[in-house]
Amino acid sequence: MAQQVIQLDSEKLSCLICLDLLKDPVTIPCGHSYCMSCIEHCWDEEHGQHETYSCPQCRQSFTPRPVMMKSTMLAELVEEQKKVGLHAVSPDQSFAGPEDVACDFCSGIKVKAFKSCLVCMASYCEQHLQPHYNVAPLKKHKLVEATSKLEENICSRHDEVMKIFCRTDQQCICYLCLMDDHKGHDTVSAAAERAERQTELGVSRQRIQQRVQDREKDVKVLQQRVEAINLSADEAVRDSEKIFTDLIRFIEERRSEVKQQIRSQQKTQVSRAKELEEKLQQEITELQRKDTELEKLSRTEDHLHFLNNYPSLSRLSGSKDLPSIDICPQCSFEDVTAAVSKARDKLQAVLSEEWTKISLAVTEVDVSLPQAEPRTRAEFMKYSHQITLDPDTAHRRLSLSDRNRKATLMAIDQKYSDHSDRFVKWWQILSGEGLTGRCYWEVKWSGDISIAIAYRDIGRTGTAYECGFGYNDKSWSLECNRASYTFRHNNIVTSISGPQSSTIGVYLDHRAGTLSYYSVSETMTLLHRVQTTFTQPLYAGFWLPYTAGSTAELCELK
C-alpha cells in the first residue's frame, strides 16, 4: 500500500502537459497545476487564435489571462520528491543503468527508455511516450527500439537529421548536404535505399541461413566421423595387438623349436661321442696291457718262450665295430645360426615392405571434411608434381628421352639390362615416384596410348589381366586415340565423350580416393572422375600398345 501512495503522490506532482515532475509549479484558477513554462507556452500559442485562455485539462476558460504565481508549497513537495528519487514508475519499468538508454524527459533518477523517436531525436520511457500515441501530429513520428545511437542520425556539419542516402558516395546526408557537396549526385530517400537494401538483406540472410544449415550438417558429419574413427581406432588397436601377439607367439614357438632341436641334437651327438669315447678308452687299456706284456716278453732270455708267445701278443684285435671319428666332420651349429639369420633377414625385409602399406593405411585415415577439387588450371597447378619415368620398369620396346620424361614406342627392342621390375610382355612403364596426397600432372601424347596409375606390385610377366593397365584392380587407365576416350578399371570399360586434346591433365587426391582426367586446352574440361579407396601409394604409368612412334610425355610444369 505504501508503494501505491508514493505512485499517487508522484502523479499529483506531475505536469499534465510535459508529464514530468513540476518545474516552477503554478496553479491556475480552476485548481489544476502546471509547470510555469508549460502553461505560459500553451497560452502564448492560444493568444494568436482568440482572447480567452483555457485549462488544457478541464477546458475552463479565463478572461483576462490569469497572472501566474509560483506555488511555494508545490515547489517544496516537488523538491522533496526529487530527494526521495521516486516518481511515476509503473511496475514493469525500471531505472536506467550504466548500459541502458535513459529517458531524455525524466528528471532526477532516469527511467529506462522504452522507445526512441527518429523525428524528435529523443528517447522516452513508457510514461513520457504516451503523447506519441495520443497526440495526432506525434502519431506520425517514427518510433524504434530505444537506442543510444541517435546522434549518428544527425549531420555533424549542419546539425540536421539525415534522411537522404547518396548512392554516389554511399553515405547518409541531410537536405542541406544535398544542396552543396552532393549536388548532382545519385540520391534517394533513406527509406527507399533501406527498402532496396532490405531485399538484399533478405537474400543475404537466406544465404547465411543456408550456410548455417550446411555447416550444421558438416558438424553432424564430423561428429559422426569422430565417433566412427574412435570406434574404428579402438577396434584396429585390438585387432593389431592380437595379430602382433600371434606373430610374436609364432616367432617364440619357432625359437623354442629351434632351441629344442639344437639341444636334442646336441644331446644325441654328445651321447654318441661319450659312447665312442668309452670304447676308445677300453681299446687304449687293452693296447696298453699288450704293450706291457710285449715289453716284458722283449726282456726274456728264453728263446723258446719268446717264440711261443710273440704271435698271440703281437696280433691286434680288429675295431670294426667302432665308428670313425670323421663320421660327422661338422662339429658346430654355424649352419643353424646362418639359417636363422637368413630367416630373420627375410622377415625383416617383408615387414619393412609391408610397413609402408601399414603406415600409409594409418595416415590415410582423416576425420576432416573432404576438400573441394580445384576448378581452374591455376588452382590445379598448386598441386603440380614433377614426375619421371623409371627405366628399370620400361618394356624393351620403349625408348626414354627428355630426362626420362618421354616414352616412345620403337619397332625394335632397346638395350636394357635385366631387372625384376621390368614389364616383359606388355609395352608399359611406371614412374619412379610414388604418389600420395594431392597431386596434379599433365601428359602430352600422340598416337594410341593409355594414361594410367597403378600400384607398384602390379604384375610384370603375366597376362593382361595380371599386368595390363586397367585390366585388373591394381590399375586405372584412360585410353586415348584420335577418335575417342575410354576409361578402364578391373576390365570394366566406360566410354567417355569430351573435347579432343593432345594434353591430358591428371588430378589425384589419394586421401579422398579421387582420380580425375581433364582435357587441357585454353580451358579444362572434366573427362572422367573416379571415386574409390586407395590402399597403397600410386605410380603414374603409360601403355603404348599399338603403333610404333606413339609417344607419351610428362609435361614439365612451372
Legacy VTK file of the C-alpha trace (Angstrom):
# vtk DataFile Version 3.0
C-alpha trace
ASCII
DATASET POLYDATA
POINTS 558 float
0.000 0.000 0.000
2.908 2.344 0.708
4.106 1.885 -2.858
0.670 2.840 -4.214
0.625 6.054 -2.100
4.005 7.051 -3.454
2.819 6.474 -7.019
-0.340 8.553 -6.403
1.595 11.448 -4.943
4.006 11.330 -7.847
1.163 11.627 -10.352
-0.241 14.639 -8.486
3.156 16.303 -8.675
3.459 15.825 -12.440
2.724 18.420 -15.102
-0.190 17.355 -17.285
1.451 18.959 -20.326
5.043 17.608 -20.227
4.154 14.663 -17.933
7.299 15.295 -15.891
7.654 16.496 -12.298
6.525 20.090 -11.948
9.130 22.759 -12.611
8.316 26.142 -11.031
4.770 24.862 -10.301
1.809 27.220 -10.667
-1.907 26.652 -10.006
-4.426 28.283 -12.356
-7.919 29.459 -11.179
-9.582 26.096 -11.956
-7.233 24.393 -9.479
-5.036 22.424 -11.890
-1.263 22.768 -11.641
1.347 23.004 -14.397
4.947 23.942 -14.949
5.057 27.704 -15.331
6.877 27.464 -18.654
4.457 24.802 -19.985
1.271 26.754 -19.284
2.793 30.044 -20.425
3.882 28.453 -23.716
0.465 26.874 -24.155
-1.347 30.188 -23.579
1.117 32.060 -25.832
0.003 29.812 -28.710
-3.712 30.324 -27.839
-3.291 34.120 -27.793
-2.757 34.165 -31.542
-6.123 32.481 -32.143
-8.563 34.114 -29.586
-8.675 36.316 -26.476
-9.689 33.635 -23.989
-7.392 31.217 -22.173
-8.402 27.734 -21.129
-7.169 24.928 -18.899
-5.547 22.171 -21.041
-7.187 19.554 -18.841
-10.727 20.729 -17.932
-11.002 23.357 -20.743
-12.384 26.040 -18.341
-11.929 29.486 -19.923
-10.451 32.597 -18.325
-10.619 36.225 -19.362
-8.354 38.062 -18.989
-5.229 35.903 -18.886
-4.540 34.857 -15.287
-1.349 36.125 -13.680
0.865 33.148 -12.777
2.486 32.991 -9.360
4.826 30.183 -8.239
3.189 27.754 -5.801
5.658 27.550 -2.945
4.004 24.513 -1.340
4.013 22.501 -4.560
7.610 23.522 -5.246
8.655 22.199 -1.826
6.785 18.947 -2.370
8.468 18.518 -5.747
11.899 19.081 -4.209
11.155 16.534 -1.504
10.033 14.097 -4.164
13.286 14.628 -6.107
15.305 13.937 -2.947
13.441 10.697 -2.364
14.145 9.813 -6.011
10.804 8.159 -6.581
8.481 9.319 -9.301
5.845 7.793 -11.508
7.334 4.474 -12.472
4.999 1.662 -13.434
5.703 -1.847 -12.077
7.040 -3.045 -15.448
9.505 -0.111 -15.693
12.949 0.140 -14.116
15.576 2.783 -13.583
18.257 3.143 -16.257
21.614 1.527 -15.508
25.020 2.434 -16.968
24.441 0.208 -20.030
20.820 1.238 -20.593
19.294 4.018 -22.718
17.782 6.600 -20.338
14.604 8.579 -20.943
15.521 12.106 -22.037
12.460 13.642 -20.295
12.750 12.083 -16.860
14.087 14.411 -14.164
16.037 13.194 -11.176
16.790 9.493 -11.458
16.275 8.498 -15.096
13.895 5.707 -16.098
14.946 3.181 -18.724
13.802 4.319 -22.164
11.209 2.235 -23.984
11.327 3.812 -27.472
13.358 6.368 -29.407
11.812 8.841 -31.841
13.705 9.408 -35.089
11.865 12.730 -35.609
12.229 14.199 -32.122
15.700 12.620 -31.869
14.927 11.705 -28.251
14.275 8.596 -26.169
11.208 8.119 -23.972
10.120 5.907 -21.118
6.611 4.445 -21.364
5.051 7.339 -19.461
6.649 10.126 -21.488
5.971 8.244 -24.696
2.197 8.497 -24.266
1.804 11.786 -26.250
3.229 9.969 -29.283
0.267 7.622 -29.043
-2.374 10.249 -28.194
-1.434 13.497 -29.989
-2.249 13.388 -33.692
0.897 15.134 -35.054
3.144 12.935 -32.864
1.472 9.748 -34.047
3.211 10.213 -37.406
6.683 10.146 -35.857
8.890 7.118 -36.463
9.444 5.123 -33.262
12.166 2.482 -32.907
13.568 0.381 -30.100
15.398 2.563 -27.603
18.880 3.327 -28.929
21.822 5.384 -27.734
22.959 5.987 -31.328
20.513 8.751 -32.231
23.404 11.184 -32.655
24.558 9.106 -35.615
21.430 10.290 -37.442
22.409 13.974 -37.074
24.585 15.587 -39.723
27.757 16.697 -37.953
28.138 19.597 -40.366
24.610 21.040 -40.486
23.104 19.619 -37.284
20.124 18.321 -39.258
18.541 14.870 -39.389
19.985 12.821 -42.242
17.057 11.472 -44.259
18.745 11.157 -47.659
21.160 8.499 -48.966
23.808 9.435 -51.535
24.437 6.414 -53.736
27.361 8.124 -55.401
29.294 8.463 -52.136
27.494 5.620 -50.332
26.617 7.674 -47.250
23.680 9.240 -45.447
23.263 13.017 -45.792
20.856 15.786 -44.764
18.881 18.009 -47.143
21.473 20.809 -46.795
24.265 18.445 -47.876
22.191 17.762 -50.975
22.453 21.432 -51.964
26.247 21.725 -51.829
28.722 18.828 -51.524
26.369 16.225 -53.009
24.703 18.374 -55.642
24.098 16.362 -58.835
24.782 13.035 -57.121
22.542 9.991 -57.384
20.412 10.347 -54.249
17.292 8.705 -52.874
15.459 8.847 -49.601
16.979 6.805 -46.808
13.703 4.893 -46.636
13.893 3.948 -50.335
17.510 2.833 -50.014
16.622 0.891 -46.894
13.795 -0.894 -48.740
16.196 -1.929 -51.508
18.884 -2.988 -49.055
16.246 -4.804 -47.017
15.560 -7.003 -50.023
19.283 -7.662 -50.382
19.431 -8.340 -46.665
16.742 -10.973 -47.056
18.782 -12.705 -49.753
21.919 -12.440 -47.606
20.068 -13.907 -44.636
18.879 -16.789 -46.791
22.465 -17.439 -47.870
23.697 -17.206 -44.298
20.921 -19.468 -43.029
21.694 -21.936 -45.804
25.377 -21.751 -44.879
24.452 -22.305 -41.238
22.403 -25.358 -42.209
25.283 -26.637 -44.331
27.755 -26.092 -41.509
25.406 -27.742 -39.015
25.275 -30.734 -41.345
29.079 -30.620 -41.574
29.302 -30.525 -37.782
26.979 -33.516 -37.566
29.051 -35.358 -40.169
32.245 -34.516 -38.271
30.738 -35.703 -35.010
29.685 -38.941 -36.676
33.145 -39.317 -38.177
34.819 -38.680 -34.822
32.613 -41.322 -33.241
33.308 -43.705 -36.118
37.059 -43.054 -36.052
37.175 -43.623 -32.290
35.333 -46.932 -32.629
37.426 -47.942 -35.642
40.686 -46.957 -33.930
39.818 -48.964 -30.822
38.907 -51.958 -32.964
42.087 -51.589 -35.062
44.252 -51.394 -31.934
42.634 -54.542 -30.534
42.970 -56.422 -33.825
46.531 -55.197 -34.409
47.543 -56.190 -30.887
46.072 -59.645 -31.442
47.785 -60.026 -34.827
51.168 -58.889 -33.483
50.690 -61.085 -30.410
50.012 -64.051 -32.706
53.069 -63.145 -34.771
55.230 -62.834 -31.655
53.821 -66.140 -30.337
54.609 -67.789 -33.670
58.182 -66.471 -33.562
58.500 -67.549 -29.929
57.281 -71.042 -30.853
59.773 -71.263 -33.736
62.530 -70.017 -31.414
61.580 -72.646 -28.850
61.507 -75.353 -31.543
64.932 -74.354 -32.881
66.333 -74.284 -29.356
64.799 -77.676 -28.598
66.122 -79.176 -31.838
69.593 -77.800 -31.175
69.609 -79.169 -27.620
68.227 -82.516 -28.761
70.848 -82.822 -31.493
73.473 -81.683 -29.021
72.411 -84.409 -26.546
72.360 -87.099 -29.236
75.762 -86.220 -30.610
77.340 -85.807 -27.183
75.891 -89.204 -26.126
77.327 -90.820 -29.247
80.651 -89.157 -28.568
80.636 -90.421 -24.951
79.857 -93.947 -26.094
82.632 -93.810 -28.646
84.968 -92.358 -26.049
84.285 -95.277 -23.668
85.015 -97.832 -26.389
88.164 -95.990 -27.342
89.258 -95.908 -23.709
88.659 -99.673 -23.463
90.760 -100.247 -26.572
93.506 -97.999 -25.194
93.540 -100.010 -21.962
93.763 -103.298 -23.896
96.531 -101.970 -26.095
98.449 -100.662 -23.115
98.157 -104.150 -21.480
99.536 -105.843 -24.586
102.282 -103.277 -24.828
103.292 -104.110 -21.227
103.315 -107.870 -22.000
105.317 -107.307 -25.169
107.800 -105.204 -23.248
108.087 -107.998 -20.650
108.452 -110.575 -23.463
111.193 -108.486 -25.046
113.294 -108.830 -21.923
113.059 -112.654 -21.603
116.189 -114.681 -22.311
114.236 -117.850 -23.078
114.143 -118.046 -26.818
111.505 -120.768 -26.904
109.205 -118.844 -24.564
109.585 -115.719 -26.759
108.785 -117.606 -29.944
105.769 -119.367 -28.494
104.092 -116.182 -27.064
105.014 -113.483 -29.568
102.468 -114.413 -32.254
99.494 -114.115 -29.919
100.738 -110.943 -28.217
101.665 -109.111 -31.410
98.355 -109.782 -33.095
95.926 -106.688 -32.761
92.199 -107.253 -32.458
90.034 -105.529 -35.055
87.916 -102.376 -34.175
85.412 -102.557 -36.987
82.519 -102.008 -34.610
83.795 -98.563 -33.637
82.582 -95.612 -35.770
85.149 -93.430 -37.389
85.713 -90.056 -35.706
85.347 -88.423 -39.126
81.756 -89.658 -39.458
80.485 -86.136 -38.543
83.029 -83.595 -39.807
80.648 -80.645 -38.978
81.094 -80.367 -35.244
79.354 -76.927 -34.821
75.917 -75.404 -35.352
77.097 -72.488 -37.545
74.751 -73.551 -40.348
71.828 -73.295 -37.932
72.842 -69.740 -36.985
73.202 -68.858 -40.653
69.771 -70.315 -41.461
68.128 -68.404 -38.589
69.888 -65.200 -39.668
68.637 -65.694 -43.210
65.083 -66.224 -41.954
65.412 -63.071 -39.827
66.611 -61.022 -42.813
63.731 -62.261 -44.965
61.209 -61.500 -42.225
62.653 -58.012 -41.723
62.505 -57.388 -45.477
58.868 -58.494 -45.644
57.948 -56.416 -42.583
59.764 -53.369 -43.998
57.927 -53.698 -47.300
54.587 -54.213 -45.633
55.229 -51.464 -43.081
54.977 -48.825 -45.817
51.488 -50.087 -46.621
50.552 -50.247 -42.941
51.847 -46.716 -42.309
50.026 -45.381 -45.376
46.815 -47.072 -44.278
47.113 -45.353 -40.895
47.868 -41.889 -42.307
45.048 -42.212 -44.837
42.511 -42.067 -42.002
41.207 -38.490 -41.975
38.303 -37.108 -39.966
38.285 -33.713 -41.698
35.742 -32.770 -44.329
36.792 -33.511 -47.909
38.404 -30.572 -49.689
36.791 -29.234 -52.831
38.511 -30.190 -56.073
40.276 -27.282 -57.837
38.370 -25.670 -60.693
40.853 -23.620 -62.698
44.199 -24.675 -64.112
45.884 -22.142 -61.827
44.322 -23.885 -58.830
45.398 -27.309 -60.140
48.938 -26.021 -60.613
49.219 -25.522 -56.846
49.382 -29.320 -56.630
51.677 -29.866 -59.630
54.043 -32.786 -59.172
57.256 -33.347 -61.123
57.353 -36.996 -62.230
59.996 -39.013 -64.084
59.787 -42.461 -65.655
61.645 -45.412 -64.137
63.920 -47.056 -66.762
64.007 -50.297 -64.731
60.247 -50.761 -65.390
60.324 -49.918 -69.126
59.452 -52.618 -71.666
62.311 -53.141 -74.103
60.302 -51.601 -76.952
60.041 -48.266 -75.131
62.736 -45.662 -75.637
63.171 -42.964 -72.989
64.278 -39.391 -73.638
63.986 -35.843 -72.294
65.493 -36.755 -68.910
63.266 -39.826 -68.549
60.029 -37.889 -69.030
59.173 -39.048 -72.558
58.492 -42.607 -73.759
58.362 -43.593 -77.452
57.258 -46.954 -78.831
60.024 -48.333 -81.085
59.949 -51.087 -83.737
62.884 -52.969 -82.171
63.965 -53.785 -78.639
66.177 -51.385 -76.731
69.289 -52.490 -74.866
68.094 -52.644 -71.277
69.640 -54.823 -68.616
67.552 -57.491 -66.941
65.549 -56.283 -63.966
62.799 -57.826 -61.865
60.680 -54.620 -62.163
60.710 -54.600 -65.980
57.481 -55.229 -67.909
58.197 -58.273 -70.079
55.173 -58.774 -72.324
53.186 -55.528 -72.322
54.628 -52.267 -73.651
54.278 -50.363 -70.390
56.291 -48.230 -67.967
55.802 -46.775 -64.470
57.083 -43.626 -62.787
59.859 -43.747 -60.238
57.977 -41.650 -57.704
55.144 -42.937 -55.558
52.193 -40.570 -55.346
50.165 -39.814 -52.213
48.263 -36.738 -51.023
47.017 -34.297 -53.697
48.951 -34.384 -56.988
48.461 -32.932 -60.466
50.437 -33.681 -63.622
49.915 -33.299 -67.377
50.656 -35.687 -70.229
51.277 -34.713 -73.836
50.501 -37.651 -76.123
50.356 -38.771 -79.750
49.296 -41.985 -81.464
47.485 -44.527 -79.286
48.289 -44.632 -75.571
46.868 -45.375 -72.147
47.481 -42.871 -69.344
47.351 -44.825 -66.115
48.049 -45.006 -62.421
48.861 -48.296 -60.711
50.114 -49.911 -57.545
53.799 -50.823 -57.543
53.071 -54.529 -57.066
51.168 -54.886 -60.355
52.350 -57.948 -62.293
55.277 -57.765 -64.737
55.291 -61.105 -66.555
51.718 -62.449 -66.600
48.648 -61.996 -68.748
46.938 -58.673 -69.470
44.554 -59.364 -66.590
47.568 -59.566 -64.287
49.773 -56.846 -65.803
47.825 -54.666 -68.250
46.883 -51.193 -67.079
43.129 -51.055 -66.494
42.580 -54.812 -66.748
42.819 -55.515 -63.012
42.018 -53.997 -59.620
45.560 -52.657 -59.247
45.368 -50.040 -62.021
43.164 -47.334 -63.584
43.637 -46.239 -67.187
42.382 -43.615 -69.670
42.805 -44.993 -73.209
43.339 -42.212 -75.776
43.276 -42.270 -79.562
42.474 -39.785 -82.290
38.748 -40.608 -82.260
37.694 -41.199 -78.658
38.475 -41.722 -74.990
37.803 -44.877 -72.964
38.276 -45.449 -69.254
39.112 -48.919 -67.941
39.430 -50.394 -64.435
39.312 -54.066 -63.439
38.474 -54.667 -67.126
35.253 -52.646 -66.815
35.126 -50.257 -69.784
33.436 -46.835 -69.765
33.064 -44.795 -72.955
33.829 -41.096 -72.487
32.800 -38.104 -74.575
34.771 -34.886 -74.444
36.836 -32.445 -76.480
39.918 -33.924 -78.104
43.190 -32.527 -76.813
46.816 -33.570 -77.121
47.288 -32.733 -73.428
45.576 -34.617 -70.614
45.590 -33.351 -67.023
45.513 -35.925 -64.219
44.438 -34.958 -60.699
44.831 -37.385 -57.801
43.581 -36.879 -54.257
44.878 -40.068 -52.678
43.330 -39.483 -49.267
39.895 -38.620 -50.677
40.077 -41.514 -53.142
39.547 -39.220 -56.146
41.098 -39.632 -59.616
40.125 -37.132 -62.344
41.133 -36.801 -66.002
40.850 -33.442 -67.801
41.118 -32.360 -71.412
43.516 -29.393 -71.298
43.444 -26.630 -73.912
42.502 -22.993 -73.352
40.104 -24.334 -70.729
39.963 -27.518 -68.675
37.130 -29.959 -69.338
36.480 -32.875 -66.996
36.514 -36.153 -68.945
36.059 -38.674 -66.146
36.225 -38.850 -62.354
36.683 -41.947 -60.187
35.708 -42.181 -56.518
37.248 -45.127 -54.712
39.605 -46.042 -51.855
43.345 -46.293 -52.497
45.262 -48.649 -50.215
48.844 -48.139 -51.470
50.981 -45.387 -52.977
50.224 -44.952 -56.683
52.589 -44.652 -59.651
51.931 -42.860 -62.937
52.202 -45.139 -65.971
51.918 -45.363 -69.771
50.901 -48.169 -72.096
51.718 -47.678 -75.809
50.089 -50.812 -77.219
49.789 -50.440 -80.966
51.585 -48.047 -83.304
55.353 -47.567 -83.416
56.128 -43.891 -82.997
53.400 -43.282 -80.404
54.661 -41.052 -77.610
53.704 -40.093 -74.080
55.470 -37.240 -72.309
55.202 -35.965 -68.743
54.995 -32.179 -69.082
57.358 -30.035 -67.054
55.005 -27.780 -65.105
56.201 -24.426 -63.733
LINES 1 559
558 0 1 2 3 4 5 6 7 8 9 10 11 12 13 14 15 16 17 18 19 20 21 22 23 24 25 26 27 28 29 30 31 32 33 34 35 36 37 38 39 40 41 42 43 44 45 46 47 48 49 50 51 52 53 54 55 56 57 58 59 60 61 62 63 64 65 66 67 68 69 70 71 72 73 74 75 76 77 78 79 80 81 82 83 84 85 86 87 88 89 90 91 92 93 94 95 96 97 98 99 100 101 102 103 104 105 106 107 108 109 110 111 112 113 114 115 116 117 118 119 120 121 122 123 124 125 126 127 128 129 130 131 132 133 134 135 136 137 138 139 140 141 142 143 144 145 146 147 148 149 150 151 152 153 154 155 156 157 158 159 160 161 162 163 164 165 166 167 168 169 170 171 172 173 174 175 176 177 178 179 180 181 182 183 184 185 186 187 188 189 190 191 192 193 194 195 196 197 198 199 200 201 202 203 204 205 206 207 208 209 210 211 212 213 214 215 216 217 218 219 220 221 222 223 224 225 226 227 228 229 230 231 232 233 234 235 236 237 238 239 240 241 242 243 244 245 246 247 248 249 250 251 252 253 254 255 256 257 258 259 260 261 262 263 264 265 266 267 268 269 270 271 272 273 274 275 276 277 278 279 280 281 282 283 284 285 286 287 288 289 290 291 292 293 294 295 296 297 298 299 300 301 302 303 304 305 306 307 308 309 310 311 312 313 314 315 316 317 318 319 320 321 322 323 324 325 326 327 328 329 330 331 332 333 334 335 336 337 338 339 340 341 342 343 344 345 346 347 348 349 350 351 352 353 354 355 356 357 358 359 360 361 362 363 364 365 366 367 368 369 370 371 372 373 374 375 376 377 378 379 380 381 382 383 384 385 386 387 388 389 390 391 392 393 394 395 396 397 398 399 400 401 402 403 404 405 406 407 408 409 410 411 412 413 414 415 416 417 418 419 420 421 422 423 424 425 426 427 428 429 430 431 432 433 434 435 436 437 438 439 440 441 442 443 444 445 446 447 448 449 450 451 452 453 454 455 456 457 458 459 460 461 462 463 464 465 466 467 468 469 470 471 472 473 474 475 476 477 478 479 480 481 482 483 484 485 486 487 488 489 490 491 492 493 494 495 496 497 498 499 500 501 502 503 504 505 506 507 508 509 510 511 512 513 514 515 516 517 518 519 520 521 522 523 524 525 526 527 528 529 530 531 532 533 534 535 536 537 538 539 540 541 542 543 544 545 546 547 548 549 550 551 552 553 554 555 556 557
